Amino acid sequence: MANKINLQHFNSLIDNIHIAEFFEQIENHVLPQHRTILNELKNEFLMGKATAHFYQRLKTFLTLFLQKPKVLHVLVLACDKMQLTNHLQEIKKESKDKKDKKVLDNFEQQEVHVRYGNSPSDWKPYNDETIQELLDIFKQQFDVEILYQFISFNDDKQAKNYKLEINGKEENIVLIGDIWALHPITQKHNRKVAKSFDHKKTGGCIIPICEKLDSGLQKVMKEITQNIFDDILCQCFYDYFTNGKYEDLGFLHIDLEVPNKHSLFRKLNHILNFNAPKISNNFPEFKTIEEPKINL
């Protein structure tokens, strides 16, 4: 649509009296908020009331029509409460550090029941709103459409099928990861999906690590993050942790230590402004669903 009719071609459109064709072309594609104005303009034209004011209004409408709504496609990989409780038992068995075991015990007793629920969408990365509520708040505050999925894979077939679904679309997806849903010991299926992404092949990558958590737990989580993304994505993430090269490399759509919801919103807004155009134009099939049913 936008390739056929744009502001540069507006004068020739008027000169050649292609207004009727214009209305016909866009009638089924116009945004809901513009439909009333479109109908008014169409009726004026059909009634022979195409004055200079009409053409000015039509030009204004054309400008609005070409402003596509910004869209973020978000994949959230997160645990539910039962999964995390079971996984923590396995992680503690594998841990050789007594201090880490104590930190994990405290996390399990004090935080898991508060921050996790019955599904991945119930995850509360900052101990207040759920991740779905945070995305909905961002959607309202920044006037953006968000199409999201909340997933935790349970077997290899699910992960393999999903990888096939997103193949070639990775750079159009913003990945938000619960670090416990990507743990190298317990979360092989989620990691298999996460390995589809790298620093070039992602619309964005965000890992929340709440600043209100116990400092010892934050340390453990950051060590896990380093382990995961040194493996899954690429060497540039390791450089971020060791040499401070993160922002110098220009990967501003990636943040592996987002401490609070305000930082989360700032990062999403950055992605929205700088990555959203390619995301919006190249991923039309992404649907707003929770825990999609995948045919096995």
C-alpha positions in Angstrom: 0.0 0.0 0.0 2.5 2.6 1.1 4.7 1.8 -1.9 1.8 2.7 -4.3 0.6 5.8 -2.6 2.8 8.2 -0.7 3.2 11.9 -0.2 5.7 12.2 -3.0 3.1 10.9 -5.4 0.2 12.8 -3.9 0.2 15.6 -6.5 0.2 13.2 -9.4 -2.6 11.3 -7.7 -4.6 14.5 -7.6 -3.7 15.6 -11.1 -4.8 12.2 -12.5 -8.0 12.1 -10.5 -7.1 8.8 -8.9 -8.9 9.6 -5.7 -11.5 6.9 -6.2 -8.7 4.3 -6.7 -7.1 5.6 -3.5 -10.2 5.0 -1.4 -10.6 1.6 -2.9 -7.1 0.6 -2.2 -7.0 1.6 1.5 -10.5 0.9 2.6 -9.7 -2.6 3.9 -6.3 -1.6 5.4 -7.0 1.6 7.3 -6.4 1.7 11.0 -9.6 1.7 13.1 -8.9 5.2 14.6 -8.8 6.6 11.0 -11.9 4.9 9.6 -14.4 7.6 10.5 -12.3 10.3 8.8 -11.9 8.1 5.8 -15.6 7.6 5.4 -16.2 11.3 5.7 -13.7 12.1 3.0 -15.0 9.3 0.8 -18.6 10.6 1.1 -17.5 14.2 0.3 -15.7 13.0 -2.8 -18.7 10.9 -4.0 -21.1 13.9 -3.4 -18.9 16.1 -5.6 -17.7 18.3 -2.7 -14.0 18.0 -3.5 -12.9 21.5 -2.5 -9.4 22.8 -1.8 -10.2 22.1 1.9 -11.1 18.5 1.0 -7.7 18.0 -0.7 -5.9 19.4 2.3 -7.8 17.1 4.6 -7.1 14.2 2.3 -3.3 15.0 2.4 -3.4 15.1 6.2 -5.2 11.8 6.2 -2.6 10.3 3.9 0.1 11.3 6.3 -1.6 9.6 9.1 -2.3 6.5 7.0 1.4 6.1 6.3 2.4 6.2 10.0 2.2 2.6 10.8 1.7 1.7 14.5 4.9 0.7 16.3 4.9 -3.0 17.2 7.1 -5.1 19.5 7.1 -8.8 19.3 8.2 -10.2 22.6 9.1 -13.8 23.6 9.3 -14.3 27.3 11.1 -17.5 28.5 10.2 -17.9 32.2 9.5 -20.6 34.8 6.3 -21.2 36.7 6.5 -21.8 40.4 6.4 -25.6 40.3 9.1 -25.8 37.6 11.4 -23.5 39.5 10.9 -25.3 42.8 11.9 -28.6 41.2 14.8 -27.1 39.3 16.3 -25.4 42.4 16.5 -28.9 44.0 18.6 -30.1 41.1 20.7 -27.0 41.0 21.5 -27.2 44.7 22.5 -30.9 44.3 25.0 -29.9 41.6 26.4 -26.9 43.5 29.7 -27.4 45.4 29.6 -24.0 47.1 28.0 -24.0 50.5 27.4 -20.3 50.4 25.6 -20.6 47.1 23.5 -23.4 48.5 22.4 -21.2 51.4 21.6 -18.3 49.0 19.5 -20.7 46.9 17.7 -22.0 50.0 16.8 -18.5 51.1 15.6 -17.7 47.5 13.4 -20.8 47.5 11.9 -20.0 50.9 11.5 -16.3 50.7 11.1 -15.3 47.0 9.8 -18.1 44.8 6.3 -18.1 46.1 6.1 -14.3 45.7 7.7 -13.9 42.3 6.3 -17.0 40.5 2.8 -18.4 39.8 1.0 -21.1 37.9 2.3 -20.0 34.4 5.3 -18.2 32.9 3.1 -15.0 32.5 2.8 -14.9 36.3 6.5 -14.3 36.8 7.2 -11.0 38.7 10.8 -10.0 37.8 10.6 -7.0 40.2 8.4 -8.4 42.9 5.4 -6.2 42.0 3.6 -6.5 38.7 3.8 -9.7 36.6 5.7 -9.6 33.4 2.5 -9.5 31.4 1.3 -6.6 33.5 4.6 -4.8 33.0 4.3 -5.2 29.2 0.7 -4.0 29.3 1.8 -0.9 31.3 4.5 -0.2 28.8 2.0 -0.6 25.9 -0.3 2.0 27.4 2.4 4.5 28.4 4.3 4.4 25.1 1.4 3.9 22.7 2.7 0.7 21.2 1.3 -2.6 20.2 2.9 -5.6 21.9 2.4 -9.1 20.7 3.8 -11.5 23.3 4.3 -15.1 24.1 5.1 -16.6 27.5 6.7 -20.0 27.3 8.6 -22.6 29.1 9.4 -25.7 27.0 9.0 -29.1 28.5 10.6 -31.4 25.9 12.8 -31.5 22.9 10.0 -31.8 20.4 8.3 -28.6 21.6 11.6 -26.7 21.5 12.5 -28.1 18.0 9.1 -27.2 16.6 9.2 -23.7 18.0 12.7 -23.1 16.6 11.3 -24.0 13.2 8.5 -21.6 13.7 10.8 -18.6 14.4 13.5 -19.6 11.9 14.5 -16.5 10.0 12.4 -14.3 12.3 14.8 -14.1 15.2 15.9 -10.5 14.5 12.3 -9.5 14.7 11.8 -10.8 18.3 12.7 -9.2 21.6 13.7 -12.0 24.0 13.0 -11.4 27.7 14.6 -14.2 29.8 14.0 -15.3 33.3 17.6 -16.4 34.2 16.2 -19.5 36.0 14.4 -20.5 32.8 17.7 -20.6 31.0 19.8 -22.4 33.6 22.5 -24.7 32.1 21.7 -27.6 34.4 17.9 -27.7 34.3 16.6 -25.8 31.3 18.0 -27.5 28.2 14.9 -27.1 26.2 14.6 -23.3 26.8 18.3 -23.0 26.1 17.8 -24.8 22.8 15.4 -22.1 21.7 17.5 -19.3 23.1 20.5 -20.6 21.0 18.5 -19.5 18.0 19.5 -15.9 18.8 22.8 -14.1 18.8 23.8 -10.4 19.0 23.0 -9.8 15.4 20.1 -12.2 15.1 17.7 -10.7 17.7 15.4 -7.7 17.9 16.5 -7.3 21.5 17.6 -9.3 24.6 16.7 -8.4 28.1 17.5 -10.2 31.4 15.9 -8.8 34.5 18.0 -9.1 37.7 16.1 -7.3 40.4 18.1 -4.8 42.4 16.0 -5.6 45.5 17.2 -9.2 45.7 19.8 -10.3 48.2 23.3 -9.3 47.0 24.5 -12.9 47.2 21.6 -14.1 45.0 22.3 -11.3 42.5 25.9 -12.4 42.3 24.8 -16.0 41.7 22.4 -14.9 39.0 25.0 -12.7 37.2 27.4 -15.7 37.2 24.7 -17.8 35.6 24.0 -15.1 33.1 27.6 -15.0 32.1 27.7 -18.7 31.7 24.5 -18.8 29.6 25.3 -15.9 27.2 28.9 -16.7 26.8 27.6 -20.0 25.4 24.3 -19.1 23.8 25.0 -15.8 22.1 28.6 -14.8 21.4 31.9 -13.6 22.8 30.7 -10.0 22.9 28.6 -10.7 26.0 31.6 -12.1 27.8 33.5 -8.9 26.9 30.7 -6.9 28.6 31.2 -8.6 31.9 35.0 -8.5 31.8 36.1 -5.4 29.8 33.2 -3.1 29.8 33.0 -3.2 26.0 29.2 -3.8 25.9 28.0 -0.3 24.9 31.2 0.3 22.9 30.2 -2.6 20.6 26.9 -0.9 19.9 24.6 -3.6 21.2 22.2 -1.2 22.9 19.3 -3.5 22.2 20.8 -6.0 24.6 20.9 -5.7 28.4 21.8 -8.7 30.6 21.3 -6.9 34.0 18.1 -4.9 34.0 17.7 -3.9 37.7 14.2 -2.4 37.9 11.0 -1.8 35.8 12.0 1.7 34.9 15.2 0.4 33.3 13.1 -2.2 31.6 10.8 0.4 30.1 13.8 2.5 29.0 15.4 -0.5 27.3 12.1 -1.4 25.6 11.6 2.2 24.5 15.1 2.2 23.0 14.3 -1.0 21.1 11.0 0.4 20.0 12.6 3.5 18.5 15.6 1.9 16.9 14.6 -1.7 16.1 10.8 -1.6 15.8 10.7 -0.6 12.1 12.3 -3.9 11.0 10.3 -5.8 13.6 7.0 -4.4 12.5 7.6 -5.0 8.8 8.9 -8.5 8.9 7.0 -10.5 11.5 3.3 -10.3 10.6 2.3 -13.8 11.8 3.4 -13.4 15.4 0.2 -13.7 17.6 -0.8 -12.5 21.0 -1.1 -15.7 22.9 0.1 -17.3 26.1 1.9 -20.7 26.1 1.0 -21.6 22.5 -0.1 -25.1 21.8 2.3 -26.6 19.4 1.3 -29.6 17.3 3.8 -32.4 18.0 
